[in-house]
Amino acid sequence: MIFRNAYYSLITGILFFCYTFTFTACSSSKRGLFTKKTAHEQYAGRITDAGLGNSTMGNLWFSAANKALASPLTITLPYKETGYFAAEKPDAAGYLFTARRGDKLDIRVTIRSSVRLRLFTDLWQPAEGANKQLLLAEADTLTGALQYEVERDGRFLLRLQPELLQSGEYTLTINTAPSLAFPVAGNADHKIGSFWGDARDKGARSHEGIDIFGKFRTPVVAAANGMITSTRQNNLGGKVIFMHPEGKPYTLYYAHLDSQIVREGQSVRTGDTLGLMGNTGNARYTPTHLHFGIYTNGGAIDPLPFVNRKRPDPASVQASTSLLQTSARSTAATSLLASPAKNSGVLEKLPANYMMQIIAATGNWYKVVLPDNREGFVDSKFVSGQPYKRLLTKNNIRLLEAPDTIAAMKTMIPAGKNIQVLGNSGNYQFVNYEEEKGWIWVD
């Protein structure tokens, strides 16, 4: 798409005039935790108020925002991506992923740009059935950081979108972390040796927690700020402690203690010693360990995501970022995949020299958009930004903006000209003629 300098300057001036540094919180489809407008909504309002809502650029920006929510790409956490947003093409990125109750999402975006680039980052709960998407959180507009504690297992949707007419490179990192502190004191790598759902009593019941093994009388500690609701003793758990974390709809359960140090009704802070690890109850013939559980009104839930400190780091970006926002081609027959993994679903089989636009890099993969605007992932080892042949025109040829018979003509290529062929899409070739790139029809 070709943009006129005067139009660019006019829109930039209007938006700069409307711009403000006052940002509040959130929504777009349906409000979740937020009652005020998000930074994204405020900016969208400025576009409309400036009379740009029905302009070409404004329409593209709003369409991109909606597409990111309606058709996100699927990723697996942890995840890291480096991409580039170009000023001349309003765009947005959508990411769909799963997380478990007890995980804390840690989402960070860093920006490299020669201009001040503002990138809106918001987290959603995807629509189910007739429901609308529910907004959960937005990133701090100054730090680009967003943290969110997952309250139930499910899918989540992240949207990134820059302001209009600004270019810049970004790196997105999505990690998970435990939402509670580890319930055993010390920096030692305490072994979790029995997990949620393991069989007990020859299969008569299943394990409703995790077992953390350690030395006899190792201190067990408060995994959050809260109050001790009960200290008691029973045949199954031996000496036990129940603790209610502040503001949480669940109770923490510590069992098989050798001794209880706190008392019922006592307030505690994260890291305070509650008791000492032991073998009481039905654990008297097992190695010393803490049985740690979490109970809700609906019963026990898996506590591992709440306290698991062993989280993998996202794969570093290995694919070359020099191709970001450039036109490239497949060097051999390959697949457009639904997510950046070899076992991912195949969206389409791509022939050699098929044209694509590189929009981001993650691990050894490129996130690409095809000429028909479909997006997916391609193994970077099958991608090149170099032309694969030269062509001598026999007749005058129309250079088009898109691989479509109704596309606008950019220029006429005279007969007898040598042009570089960068890639193909159906009966069209993407070529470079005197530094002007576009599509030609091939009989």
N, C-alpha and C positions, 0 to 999 in steps of 0.2 A: 504494500500500500504506500502511495506517495503522499506526503504531507507538505503543504506550502508553509514557508517560513513565517509569513504574516499570520496565518491561522494559528500556527504553533505559538507565536509570541503573544497573540491576543488571548488565547486560552490560559497560557502560563500566567499572564498578568492578572487576569480575572481571578484565577484560583489563588494566586499569592495574596491578592487583596482580601480574599475571603478567609484566608488561612488564619487559624488561631492556635495558640499553644495550650489552651485549656481543654483537657481530655477527661471524660468521665467514663462510666461503664455502660452498658451493653445491650443489644439484640438485633435481630433482623427477621427471622422467620417466626420464632416464638420465644418469649422471654422465659428464662430459667431462673438463675440466681440474680438477675439484674432487673432494676426498675428504671434506671436512667439509660440514655442512649449510649451505645458503644462509640468508640472513636471512628469505627468504620461507618456507622450510621450517621454520625455527625458530618463526616466528610461527604458522604453521599448526599446529605441535605444541602451542603454548600454547592455541590455540582448542580443540583436542581435549582437552588436559589439564584445561582449565577446565570441561569438560562441555558445551561449546557446539557440538561437532562435528555433532550431530544436531538442533540447534535450527534454526528457520526461517532466522535470520540466518546461522548457520554454514553451512548447506546452500547458501544463495545465494552466499556468499563462495567456497566450494569449486567450485561450478558455474561461477561467473564465471571463476575461474582456469583451469579446464579448457577452457571455451569460447574464451578468448583464444588458447590454443595450438591448439585444433582448428579454429577458424574465424576466422583473422585476416583483416583487410582488406589489400588489396594497395596499396602505395605505391611511389613512385619517389624515389630519393635525388638531391639533398639534400631534406630534408623538415622542415617546421616546423608545429606544431599547438598550439593552445591549447584546453584542455578543462576540464571540471569534474566532479569526483566528488562525488556527494551522499551524505551520511551514511545517509539512509533507504533507499538502494538499493545494496547491495553490487555492485560492478561491476569489470571489468578491461578493458583494451584490448590487442588484438593487432595487430601490423603485420608484413606479409610483404614483403620486398624483396630485390633482388639486389645483389651486390657482386663485385668482381674480386680475384683474387689480387694481393697487393701493396698493395691499399687498406688504410688504417687507418680503422676506424669510430670516429667521435667522437660519442658519444651523451650528451646533457646534458638534465637535467630540472630546471626551477626551479618552486618552489611558492609560491603566495600563499594564505595561510589565516590565519584569526583564532585557530586552535588549532594545536597541534603536530601536523602531518600527516606521517605516514611513508608513503612511496611506494616500493614494491618494483619494481625494474627489472632484468629478466634477459634475456639474449640466448641464443637457441637455434638449433641447426641443425635444420630441419624433418625430420620423419619421411619416409623413402623406402621404399616397399614395406612389408615387415613390421617394419622397424626402428622403434625408438622415437626420439622427439625427443632430441637430444643437447644438454645444457647446456654453453654455452661460457664465459659470463662473467656477472657481476652488477655493478650499479653500486655505487660507494661510497655507503654509507648516509648519510654526512654531507654530501657534496658533490653527490650525484646525478649523478656523472660516470662514464662507462664508455668505455674505449678497447679496441679489439680489432683485431689485425692479421689480415687475411683470408689464409688459407693455401691456399685453392683457390676457383676461381670457383664461385658457387652462390647458393642462396637462404638467407636468414636470417630469423629470427622474433624479434621483440622483444615482451615482455609488460610492461605497467604495471599495477600493482594497489595500491590503498591499503589500509591497515588498516581494520578494522571501525569503523563509527560515527563517522567523522571526515570532514568536508567540506573541500574546497579546490579552488582553480584551479591548473592546472599548465600549463607550456609545455614541450613536447618538441621538441628540435632534433636531427636526425641529419645529420651531415656526413661526408664522406670526406676523407682527407688522404693524401699519399704516405707510405709506411712507411720509405723511405730518404731521406737527404739528396740534394740535387741534385749530380750528379757533376762539375759545372763550377763553378769559383770565381767569386765576385763576385755583385753584386746585379743585374747587367744581365739583361734579359729574353732570354736565349739562345734562339735559334730551333731548334725541333725540326723539321727539314725532310724527314725520311724516316722512315717508320714500319714497324712490324712487318708482315711479309707482303708488302711492296712487291716488285715483280718485279725481278730482277737477271739480268744476262747474257742479255738478250732472252727472259726467262721461263724460263731453264734452272734457276734456283733462286730462292728467296724470301729477303727480308731478315730475318735473325734478330736483330733489335735495333732501336735507333733511332739516328739521326744528329743530333747536337747541333752546330750551326754556331757559330763564333766567330772571334775574331782569332787569327792565327798565334801560337803559343807561349802561349796562354792556359792557366793552370794547371788541370789536372783533379785532382779531389780524392776522398778516400775518402768513400763514401756511407754508411759505417757504421764502427763499431769492428771491427777484424779483423786478419787476417794476409795478407801477400803470399805467394801460393803459387807464383807463377812470373813471371819477366820474360824475354821472348824476342822473337824476330823471325821473321816468316814472310812469304810472298809476298802473302797475302790481306790480313792485318791490319797488316803492317808491324811497327813496334815496338808490342808489346802488353804488358799487365799483367793477371794473374789475381789476384783478391783474394777471400778467404773471410771473410764477415762472421761475427762471433761468434754462435754458437747458431743459425745459419740453415742450411737444407738446400740451399743453392745457392751458386754462385760468380759474382762480378761480373767482367766482361770489358771492358777498355779498349783500344781499337785506334786505329791510324793516328797514334800519338804521334810528335812530333818528337824527344822525348827521354824517357827513363825515369829518375826520380830515386830511387825506392826500390829495394830489393834483395830477392831471394827470402828468405823467412823473417822478414822485418821486421814487427813489430807496428805498427799505425797506428790513429789515432783519427779519428773523423768530422771531415772538413774538412782533414785533412793533405794536402799536395800530393804526388801520386803521380808526375806527369809533366807534360809540356807538349803542348798540342794541335798537331797537324801534318797532314801529307799523305802519310805513308809507306804502303807496301804498294800496294794497287790504287787508292788515293785520290790518287795523285800528280797527276792531271789534274782534280781536283775542288776546290771551295772547301774551305778548312780546316775540319775538323770532327772531333768525337769519335764513334766508333762505340761505343755502350754496349750491352752485352748481359748477360743473366742465364742461367746454365746450371744445370740440375738433373741428377740421375741419369737422368731420362727425356728429357733433351735441352733445347734452348733454349725459353724462355718469353718472353712479351711483357713487356719491362721498363717500359713506359709507366706503368702504374698505380703502380709502385713509386716513381717520381720526378716524376710530373706535378704541378706546382704550380698549374696553372690549373684550379681547381675552382669551379663556380658556387655562389653562396650560395642558400640555400632562399628561396622566395618568402615575403614577409612576410604575416602574417595580415591580410587586408583585410575579410573577413566580420565583421560586428559580433559581438562576444563578449557583448553584453547578452542574447542569446537562449540562452546556454548553460544546459542543463538545464531548458529551458522547452518547453511544447507549442506547436508551430507548424504552419502549413499551407502547401501549395503554392499560389501565387497564380495559376498557370496550369498547363496540362498540361506535364509535364516528365519527366525520367528519373531513376531511382535507378541510379547507376553503381557499378561495382566498384572504381574508384579515382578520385581527384580529377583527372581529365583529360578533355577533351572527346572524345578518341578512345577512351575506355575502354569496356569491355563494358557493355551495358545489362542490369541485373538485373531491372528492371520499369519499364513505362510507368506513370506516376502521373497520375491525372486532377487537374484543378483542385480546390483545397480539400481535398486529401488530408492526413490528420493524420500528424504525425511528432514525435519528440522530438529536440531538438538536443543532441548530446553533445560536439561539438568543432567548431572552425573551423580551416581550413587554406587559405591563399591566399584565393581567392574562393569557397570551397566550405564547405558544412556537412557534417560527419559526423553521420548521423541513424540513429535506430532506428524502425522502423515498428511499428504496433500488434501485428503478429504476430512481433515480435522480430528480424526481419531487419534487417541493417545495411548501409549503403552511403553514397554521397556524392551531394549535390544542389547544384546551382548556387545560390549564396546569393541571387542576384537574383530567384529564383522562390519565395522563402520569406518568410512574414510571421507575426508573433506576434499579430496583431490579429484579432478576430472579423470574419466577413464578412457576417453578417446577424443579425437578431433573430427569435425565434419565440414566438408566443403559444400556450401549451398549451391544448388543448381539453378534455383529460381529465387525470386524475391519471397521472403518468408516473414510472416507476422510474428513479432515477439509479444507474447501475451502475459498478463499479470498472474493468471491462474490456469491450471490444466482443464479448461472448459471452453466450449465453443462460443459461449456468450461473454467470456472474459474480455476486459478492455485491452486494447493493444497499447503496448508501451512504445514500440518503434517498429520500423520496417527494416529487416535485414536484407541488403541487396544480394543478388546472385554473385557467386564467385568469392564469397567471404569464408575464411576459416574461423570456425567457432568451436569452443570447448564444450563437450557434453559432460555435465556433472552428474546426471542421473535420469531415471525414467519413472513414469507413472502411467500405466496403460499405454495408450497410443501417443503420449506426449513425452517430450524430452526437456529436461531443465538444462539450459545452456548459458554460457557466458559469452556475450558479444561486446567487445570493446568496453569491458567493465560494467556492462548492463546485463543483469541476470533476469531470465524469464523463461517462459515455456513456448515450445513450438510443437505444432502438429506434425506427426510422422506418418506418411502413407504406408 
